[in-house]
Amino acid sequence: MGMNKNTVLAWATFIMIFVGLALIALGAFRYDDVAGWGFASVGIGFFAIAWVFNALKGRV
């Protein structure tokens, strides 16, 4: 069973969501200073990229 382009994009979306959640959790629970805001904003950026990957499924 090979992976086609849609499967690769689905896995990339899943990984980006997981990493985004991990970064937001780091910003919320680990860092109490300005670095926490940075981690959380990068996590939201990961969500945005995952949204684009999800939108590309079936079109590439």
C-alpha positions in Angstrom: 0.0 0.0 0.0 1.6 3.2 -1.2 0.9 6.7 0.1 -0.6 9.1 -2.4 -0.5 12.9 -2.3 -3.8 13.1 -0.3 -2.5 10.6 2.3 0.7 12.6 2.7 -1.3 15.8 3.2 -3.5 14.2 5.7 -0.5 13.0 7.7 1.1 16.4 7.5 -2.1 18.0 8.7 -2.3 15.7 11.7 1.3 16.3 12.6 0.9 20.1 12.3 -2.1 20.0 14.5 -0.3 17.9 17.1 2.8 20.2 17.1 0.5 23.3 17.3 -1.3 21.9 20.3 2.0 21.1 22.0 3.3 24.6 21.4 0.2 26.2 22.7 0.3 23.9 25.8 4.0 24.9 26.3 3.0 28.6 26.1 0.1 28.2 28.4 1.5 25.9 31.1 5.3 26.0 31.0 6.3 29.6 30.3 4.7 32.5 32.3 6.6 35.3 30.7 6.7 36.8 27.2 8.1 33.6 25.8 4.7 31.9 26.5 3.0 34.4 24.2 5.6 33.5 21.5 5.0 29.8 21.8 1.2 30.2 21.7 1.4 32.4 18.6 3.6 30.0 16.8 1.2 27.2 17.7 -1.6 29.2 16.2 0.5 29.6 13.0 0.9 25.8 12.9 -2.9 25.6 12.9 -3.1 28.0 10.0 -0.6 26.0 8.0 -2.5 22.7 8.9 -5.7 24.4 7.6 -4.0 25.1 4.3 -2.8 21.5 4.0 -6.3 20.3 4.7 -7.7 22.6 2.0 -5.2 21.3 -0.5 -6.3 17.7 -0.2 -7.9 16.6 -3.4 -6.6 19.6 -5.4 -2.9 18.8 -5.8 
